[in-house]
Amino acid sequence: MAETRLIQGRYQLLDLIGRGGMGEVWRARDESLGRQVAVKCLKPSGPPHDRTFTRVLRERFRREARVAAALQHRGVTVVHDFGEHEGVLYLVMELLEGRNLGQLLEDNDRRALPVDDVIDIAEQMADALGYTHRQGIVHRDLKPANIMRLTDGTVKICDFGIARLAQDIGFTSKLTGTGISMGTPHYMSPEQIGGVGVDQRSDLYSLGCVLYEIATGVPPFDLDDAWGILVAHRDTPPRPLRAHRAELPEFFERIVLDLLAKSPGQRPEDAGSVRRRMVLSRTGGERDTGPAPTPYPVPAARPALPPASGPRELPDWTRSMTIGRRATGTRRGDAGPGDHAAALTGAWTTGVRPPALPAPRQVPASDALRSLAGRHEEGLALSRAGRWAEAGEIHRAVAAERARLLGAIHPEVLASRYERGVCLSRTGHDSEALGEFGQVAEGRTEVLGPDHPETLAARQETAYVLGRLGRHAEAHRVYAAVLADRERTAGPDHPDTLNCRHNMAFTLGRLGRSEESYRMSCEVAEARARVLGAGHPDTLVTLFEVGYALGRAGRWQEALDTYTQVVRGRVHALGTTHPDTLATRQEIGICLGRLGRGAEATELYRALVHDRTEVSGPDDPETLRARHGLGVNLGRTGQWEGALAEARAVCAARERTLGPDHPDTLVSCREVAVALGWLGRWAEALDLYRRVAEARTRVLGSGHPDAVASRDDEARCLQQLGHAAPLTDSPQPAVPPAPPHPGALPPAPPHPGAGTHR
């Protein structure tokens, strides 16, 4: 690449800052945006004449690069662009100023890092891993050289997706797909060593290895023989950390040893729970009493590794391994072209500051900024726990203090304000959230530029909140503008672009443009299946929307087929009782009922009510919605006594939890009246029909379709009682319509900052 100097007419290579087995890393200038970036050039080393190898490798690279580029989290290195130039695959990333953890250990003469720094690094790494795992992405090669500590204290994990490419590009001529990293053995999980397919729990083991080393100065198994290290990972319990260093907190030792469990099933449930334990223990909060629900797919636990009862063979590939360096790094000033670990060091910029902006303020003491960063993270933890009001107050206070120290439009200030907007939206303060997101979008446009991913994310959140406020036409206009910018800057198949198109399709449906909504949803589902895979949660979300559009069009069999495909994917990825799986099962029940298959629907709803009750409790709105569906289908199969009992129970619960005039309560009240009518108890039914009609007229107005329908119900009931009525329709009470679609809003776009929020 040294002879090329200019890639795709845009990226001017300035100087080589790293070289390794996979290629080279250059400091470069993005001539289009006028900012410095890092360009990683990957040179395939497979058979030069094997066209199949080259084609599959390029497709694998595009897929992995798209996934890496979709990650938007302050703890993950940002990938700006990717492509191929003159036979060389390249990634364009943010340029970081700081040191990787291996270099920090070398700087400290291979001694452990300060305890406070270790805890801070651990919490930030766990937060970043939690985010990436929720996206369904596993790193596979966590080690100190892949973890950067920036000059402002931020920790960033580098090279997501690169570990799998390393196997394909640098170590083998065949795309085996095993996911085994052929790097240093000090940080490999037992399942990697055994050749078992890895998931996010392998990353947790590697995280434990990294934390062990920065906390004690040595890796868990500090041996000089690669084979011995691999066997130790498989068979030998690590020495307790406090035996190396007594001042380490007990809670930290317990967490790291839990991460280093030999069996994946014995490790913490997810990285988010690791971070929660650290924060609670550090701040003196309540201790975790059990694992939190996991919002991303966790495959079924594999059997634990059997205890060592004699020598056991390791896979053949391990015999050629060398020990490598533990925490690869160099001292300051020693980095050279041959040092791949220094590949992502240098000046870090996220854009060019416009000349009109005032000179940046002097950065205050790092302790103050770290304290605010810690409070920001506590707010995110509260958000993940669903404590949105408390989280919002923390983000409001942190935003104000950061603005005082850094200036009103500093990226960290805008990040806090963004999070506050999320919390406002989740607590029903959508108008305030709209103002917050609007100002964040303006600030990010000024500081980062109009096309920066975080700017586009704020604009997309503005559209989302407009939709929540029922301003769908305005939301559509904003989505259309953001979509055009995303397609121009990231391409039509980028995950962020597809997310925007998904939300736009949703909005089209709410504008009554059903056919357009259906076509766009089908296109997005097809693209997501191609880019992310047919079983990816985002693909299944869009397929769910396709099913909903089919149902609205009365194409119930097609809707049923689509929902069945979605539920199979969600059961496989998320489990039978995940909220998304349960929502899909609910839609299948509606389809079965509409197709006249009431008996099947009844059995489905019985199981769904049981699972909803177990997961969310008997009074949760979704549990009551499932019970409502059960009552409707009991009526459809002629079991009216059971239907009446179910409808009365649901009506009472909804009145108690939602209020007597809530639309769902009135739907259940009408369902009681329907059952009474079928049982010939018309006088009792009339009282309830009148109650519903009066409430709907009072709340919605006399001309609202629901109020008119309720007066028609009352008239039919009067006919049955022999009273004069203005209607001549059949007196037979109609089965009420299926409950409304459960997803009143589209899924939010991926979080551009720290953690997800919806």
N, C-alpha and C positions, 0 to 999 in steps of 0.2 A: 504493500500500500504506500510505501514511502515515495514511489515514483508518481503516484496518482495525485496526491495532495488535495484534490477536490473531488468530493463524492456527490454524485447526482447533481452537480452544479450548485450545491448548496452548502455542504459542510467542508470547510477549509481545514485540513489537518495541520496543526501547528507543531506539536512535538510529541514524541513517543514517551508515554509515562508508564508503560507496563507491557510485559511480554510473557506468555505462558504457553502451555500445551495446546490451548484452544485458539491462540491467535495473539493479536496485539490490541492495546488500548491507547488511544491518542487523545490528547487535549486538542479540541477543535473549536472553530467559530462557526456558528450558524449564521450564514450571510443573510438569510431572509429575515431573521428576527434580531440580529445583532447581539447575540449572547454567546457565551462560552459553554461548551457541552463536552461530554466524554463520548467518544465513538469507539465501540468495541467491534473489532473486525475478526470474524470467525472464518477460518479457512478449512473446509472439509478435507479430511485425509483418507477418505475411503478410496475404493478402486476408481481410478480416473475414467475408465471406460464403461463403468457399470451405470447405465442410464437409469435403471430402476432405483438403484441406491441414491443417485443424485436427485431424482424426482421426489422420492419419498422423504429424503432429508430436507429438501427445500420446503415441502409441505409441512413437515414437523416443525421446522424453524418458524414458518409463518404462524402456525397455530400457537406455539409456545410464546412467540413474541407478542401476538395479540393479547394473550392472557396476561403477560407481564405488563403490557401497556395499559391494561384495564385497571390495574391496581392503583388506587388513589388513597394513600395513607401516609401520614408524616413519618412513619417508621419504615417505609419501603422506598427504595430508590425509584425515582420516576423515570419511566421509559418514554421518551418523546416521539421516537420514530424508529422504523426498521425497514430493511429492504435488502436488495442484492445489487452489487455494482461490480461489473467486470469479473464475475465468478466468485466474489467475496460477499458473504453474508455480513450484515452490519446492524448493530443496535446503537441508537443515539439516546444517551441518558443524561440526567443532570450531573453536573460536575460538583464534587463534594470537597469541602475543606475540612480536614480533620485527620484522624488516625484510626486504622482498624484496631480491633482489640488485641490482635497479635502484636502489632507495633507498640501499643500501650504497655503490654507486658515486657517487651524488649526494652522500651524506654525506662522501665522501672527495674532493670536488671533481673528480669524473670521473677520478680517478687509479685505477690498478690496485689491487686488494686485496693484502694481504700474502701472500707466497708460501705460507706454511704454511696460511693460510686457504683459498687457492685449491686446494691439493692436497686438503685435508680436504673441501671442498665437492665437488670433482670425484669423490672416492671415494664419498661418500654419494649423490650424484646417480646415479652408475653403478650402485650397489647397488639403489637404488629402481627405476630403469628396468629393470634385469635382472629384478627381481621382477614388475613389471607386464607386461613382454614375455612372461615365462613363463606369464602368465595369458591371453596372446593379445590384450593391449590395447596400442594405440598412442596416444600423447598427441596428436600432430599440431601442437601449438602451443607447444613449449618456448621460453621466453624469460625473461629475468631477472625480469620482473614476475610470472611464474608460479612462482617458486622462492623459498621463504621460508627465512631463517636465523633460528631461534628464539634466545631469550636464553640458552639452555643449550648452544648450538652445534649443535643438531639442524638438519638441512636437510630441508625438506619440499617436494615437488612438488605444486602445486595444479591444480585444474581438469581432472582426467582425464575425458574424455568431453565436456567443455564445448566444446572447439574444434569438434567436429563439429556440436554443437547450435548454436553461434554462426552457422554458415553457414545453418542452417535457420531460425533465429529472427530473426537480426539483419541478414542480408545478402541473402537471396533469398526469393522466394515459392514456390519450387519445391524439392522435396527431390531434389536431383540425385544425392546419394550419392557425389560425386567425392572427398570427403575433403580438399579444398583449403582451407587456412586463409587467410582474407582479411585477416590482420593485418599487422603491420609486416614489411617484406621482409628485414630484417637477419638473420633466423634461419631462413629457408626453404630447404629442400633443393632441389637441381636438379630432382628428379623431381616435387616439388610445383609448382615453377614451370612445368615442362613439361606439367602436367596428367596425369601418369602416376599410377596408383594407388600409394599409399604403404604401407610396412610399417614394422617397427621400425627398419630401417636409416635411414629418414628422421629418426626421433628421434635416432639417433646423430649425424647431421650437425648437427642443431639443437643437440645437446649440445656438439659441437665449437665451434659459433659462440658459445654462452654462455661456455664455458671460455676461449675466445680473448679475449673482451671483459673478463671479470673479471681475467684474467691480465695484459693489456696496457693496459687502459683504453679500448680502441677495438674495434669489431666487425671481423670479417675484411675487410669491404669498406666503408670509412668514407667514403661518397660522399653528396652532397647531392641526388642524383637517384634516385628509386625505380627508374626504368627501368634506369639504369646499375648499380644494386645487383643487380637480377635478372640482368642479362646477366653481371655478374661472378661471381655464384654459379654460373652455367651454364658459363662459359668460362675464367675467370681463376684461376690458382693463388693461394692466399693468401700474403701475405708471412710468412716464418718468424717465430715469436713472439719468438725471442731477438734478432731485429733491432730489436724494440721495447724489449726488456727483457732485458739480458744475464744477470741473475742467475737467470732461470728454469731449472730443471733440464732437461738435454737430453732425458731420458726423457719428460718432460711435453710438450715441444715435439713429439717424434715421435708421441706418442699423439694429440695434438690434430690434427696435420696428417693423420694416418691417418683420423681421424673426418671430416675435411673433403674426403675423396676425392670426385671428381665422380660416379663410378659407384658405385651401392650395393654391387655385388659386390666393390669394392676396399676397402671400409671394414672395420673389425674385425667379426668374426663375430657378436658379441653384446655387450651391456653388461657381462655378467659377466666376459668376457675382458678388457675395458677395465679393470675394477676390479682384476682379478688382476694385470695388468701394472703398475698403479700401486703396489699393495701390495708386490709383489716388488721393484720398482725402489727404492721408498722405504726398505724394510727391509733391502736388500742381499741378498735371497734369490736363488734361482736364477731366471734369465731364462726367460720362456716360449719353448719351442722350436717351438710351433705352436699353432693355435687349439684350444680345448677343445670337446668334443662339445656341440652345442646342444640343450637339453632342451625347446625349444618350436619351433613351426613356422616355417620360413624358406622362403618361396616361391623358386622357381627364379630364379637371377640373371638380371636383364634385361640386354640389351646395353648396353655402356658408351656414354656420350654421344659422338658423333663430335667430333673436334677442330674448333675454329673455323676455317673457311676463308673467312670473309666474313660479312656481316651475316645473321643468321637471325631470323625473326619469333618473338616470344613470343606466348603465347595472348592472345586479345582481352581476357580479364578483367583482365590485368595493366595495361592502359592507364589504368584509373581509379584505380590505387593511388597513395597518397601515402606519403611517406617515413616519416611518423610519428616517434615518438621512439625512440631506440635502446634504452635500458634504462629504460623508463618508471618514474618514481618521483619522490618529493618529499622534501624535507628533513624532519627530525623536526619535528613540530609544525605542518607546513604542510598536512597531509592535510585535504581537505574533501570535500563531497558530490560535487563534480565530478571527483574523482580516483579512477578505477576501480582504479588500481594499489594503492591502500591498502585494497582491499576486505577483505583477510583479516588485517588487523592488529588488535591489541587484546589483552586478557587471554586467555590460553590455559588452559582447564580441561578435565580429563577426567572430572570428577565432583565430588561434594561430599565433603570429608573428614568422616567422622563425628565428632561432638563428643567422643566418648570417647577418640579417639586422642590421643597426646601431641603437644605442639607440635612442628612440623617442626624438624629440626636445621638449624643454619646451613649453607648450601651451601658446600662447600669451594672452593678455587681452581679456576677453570675448567680450568687445565692438567691437574690431576689427573683431573677427570672426562673431559676429552678423551682423555687417555692410556688410561683404562679403556674409553672408547667405541671407541678404535682397536683395543684388544686384543679387545673383543667382536666387532668386525668381522672381525678376523683369524680368530677362532674360526669365524665363519660361513663365511669363505672356505675354511677347512679342511673344514668340513662339506660344502660344495658339491663339494669335490674328493674326497669319500669318506673322508677321514682322520678318522673319527669319534672314535677314542680320543684323538688329540691335541686335537681340538676340544673334547671333553668336559673335558679337564684345564684348558684355557684358561677355559672358561665357569665351572668350579668355582672357580678362583682369582679371576676377575673378580667372581663373585657374592659371595665372601667379602669382598673389598676394598670393593665397593660397599655391602655391608651395614654395614661398619665406618664408612664415611663418611656414608651416607644413611639408615641404618636398615633393619631386616630386611624391611619390607614396602613399601619404595619401589618404584614400578613398574619402574625400571631393574634393581633387584636381582631382582625376580620375572622379568623378561625373561631375565636370565642363567641363572636357575635353570630356566626353561622350556627354554632351549636345551640345558642340561646333561641334562635329562630326555630330550630327543630323542636326544642322543648315547648315553645309557645304553641306550635302547631299540634303537638301531641296532647296538649292540655286544653285544646279547644279555642285558643286565642289566635285564630287564623288571621284576623285583620292585623294584629300586632306582628305576627310572623311574616306577613306579606311585606310590611314596612322594613323589617329587619333584613330579609333576604334581598330586597331591592337595594338597600344601602350597601350591603356586602357586595352585591354584584357591581355596583358603581365603583366601590373602593378597589375591588380586585381588577376591574377594567383599567383603572388608573395605574395601579402598581404592577400588576402582572401582565396586563394586556388583554384585549377583548377575546382572544382565542385560547387563553390559558385554560387547562382542564378545570381548575378550581373556579374560574370565572364562569365558565359554561355550566358548571354544577350549580352555582348560586342562581343563575338565570333559570335553570331547569326547575329548581326548587320553587322559584317564584311562580312558574306555571303550575306546579303541583298544588300550591296553596290556593291559587286562583280557582283551580278545579274544586277544591274542598269548599270554597265559598260559593260554588255554583256558577261561577263566571266562566263557563266553558268556552265561549267564543274568544274571550281574551286569552285564556289558557292555550287554546289552539294556536293563536297567532304567535305567542311566545315560543311554544314548542316548535312551530314551523321555522322560526328564525334560528333557534338553537340547533335544530336538525340540519339546516343548511350549513351552519358553521362547523358542526361536527363532521359532516360528510366532506367538507372542503379540507379540514385540517387533519382528520384522522382516517377518513375513508368510509365507505358505506357499510363495511362489515366489522368495524371496530365495535367492541362490546358497548361502549358508551353511546355510540351512534344507534345501535340496535335498541338500547334501553330507551332512548328518546323516541324512537319510532314506535316502540311498544306503548309508551304513555300517550303518544299522539293518536294511536289507533283507539285506545280507550276513550280519549276525549271525543273523537269522531262519533263513537257510539252514543255518547251522552248528548251529542248535538243532533241525534236522529239520523245520522248519515251511516246507517247500519251496513250497507253493502261496501262502502269504502273502508269502514272499520274492519269488516270481515276480511277483505282482500289484504289490507295492510297487516293484520294479525297473522294471516297465513304466510305472507312473505317474511315477516320477522321470525316466525317459528322455524321456517325452512332455513333461514340464514343462521339463526342461533344453533340449530342442529348441526349445520355444516361447520361453524366456527368453534362452538363450545362442546358439541356432542348432543346426541338425542336425549340423554338422561340428565343433562345439566339442569339445575333448578331454574335458571332463567329461561331455558327452552320450554320447560314444563309450565312455567307461569304464562307464557304466551299461548301455548296450546290450551291452557285453561280458558283464556280469553276467546280463543277460536270456538271452543265449546259453548261458551256463553252466547256468542254472536249467533251460533247455529240455533240455540234454544230460543232466542228472541225472534228468530225467523220462523219458528215452528218446525224446524227440521230436527225433531227430537231423537230419531234413531242415529243420525249423524253426530248429534251432540253426545249421545250416550257412548258411541264408539270412541269419540275424542276423549271424553272424560275417563273412559276405561283405560285408554293409553296413558293418560296423565297419572291416574292413581297407581298403575303398575310401576311407573317410573318413580313416583314419590315414595311408595312403599319400599322399593329397593334402595333409594337414596336416603330417605328420612325416617322410615319406619311407619308402622300402621297407625300410631297415635300422634304423629306430628300434626300441628294445627293445619298445615297446608294439605296433608293427606286427608284429614278429617273433613276439610272444606270440600275437597273433590268427591269424597264419598257422599256428602250431602247433595251435591249436584247430581250424582248418579241416581240417588233416590228420587229426586224431582223428575228426572227423565223417565225412570221406570213408571212412576205414577202417571205421567202424561201419556205414556204408551199403553196404559191400561194393564200394566203388570203389577197390580196392587199388592199381591201376595209377596212377590219378590221385594218390592219396596218396603213392605212392613217388616220383613226379616232384616233388611239392611238397616232400617231405622232403629230397630231394637238394639242391634249391635252398636250402632253409632251413639245412641243415648247412653249405653253402658260406658263406652270409651270416653265420651265427652264428660260424663260425670266423674270418672276416675281422674281425668286430666285436669279439668277446670272447676269441678264442683257442681252441685245440683242447680244453683241459681245463676250460673253464668249464662249470658244471653245466647251463646251458641248451643249450650246444652238445652235451653228452653226451645230454641229454634228446631233442634233435632226432635224434641218431644212433640212439638207442633206437627212436624212432618209425620211422625208416627201416628198421631191422632187422625190426621187427614186420611192416611192410607188404611187405618182401621175402618173408617167410614166407607172408603172405596170398596172394601171387601165385605161390607154389610155388618161389621162388628160394632154396632152403634152404641151399645152400652159402654164398651171399652173406649170408643172414640169420645164419648161424653165425659167419662172420668178423666181421660188424658187432657182434654181441652179445658176442663175446669181447673185441674191442677196447674196447667201452664198459665191460664188466665190469672189465677190467684198469685202465682209467683211473679208474673210480669207486673201486675198491679202493685205488688209490694216493692219491687226493685226499680221499676221504671215510672210508675205513676199511673193513675186511672185513665188519663187521656193520651197516653203515649200510643203512637200508631200500632206498635206491636201488641200492646194490651188490647186495643180495640179489635185487631184481627183475631185474637184469641177469643174475645167476647163473642164475636160473630160466629166463630167456630162452635162455641157452646150452643148458640141459638140454632145453628144448622143441625147439630146432633139432636137437640130437643125436637125439632120439627120432624126429623125422620122417625123419631119415637112417638110421634103423635101428640106431643105435649106443647100445643101451639100457643096456649096462653102464656106459658113461661117463656117461650121463644119470643113472643111479641114484646114483652118487657125488655128483653136484651136487645132486640133489633132497634127499638126506640132509643135505648140508651146509646147505642152506637151511632145512630143517625143524628141525635142531638149533639153528641160530642164532636162528630166530624163536621157538622154544620158550624158549630161554635168555633172550632179550631181552624178549619180549612176554608170555611165559607160555603154558602148554600150552592154555589155553582160548581164546586170542585167535583170531579168525577166520582171520588169515593163517597162524598156526601150524597150525591144523586143515587148511586148504587145502594146505599143504605136505606134511602127512602123507598126504593123499589122493593128491597127485602121486606120492609115493614108492610108495604101494600100487599105483597103476596101472602104474608102471614095473616093479614086481615081477611083476605079472600078465603083462606082455609078455615077461619073462624066464622065464616058466613056473613061478614060485614061487607058493606059496599067498598069497593076499591077501584081506583082509576086504571088499574092494569088488567089486561086480559091474557097475559102470558101464563104459561104452565105454572101451577102452584108448587110444583116440586122444588124444594130448596136446592140451590146449586151448591156443588162443592166449591169452597173458596179457592181462589187462585193460589198457586204455589208462592211461598214466601219470596221476598225480594232477593236478588243476587247478593251474596255475602260480601263481595269485594266492592264496597262503595267508592273506593279510590284505587288508582293504579299503584303498583309498587314503586317506592321511591327509587331514584337513581342511586348508583353506588356512591358511598360516602367519600368525598374527596379528602377528608381530613382524617382524624384519628377515630377509627371505629365506625360501625354502622349504627344507624339510628332507627330504622324501621324494619 
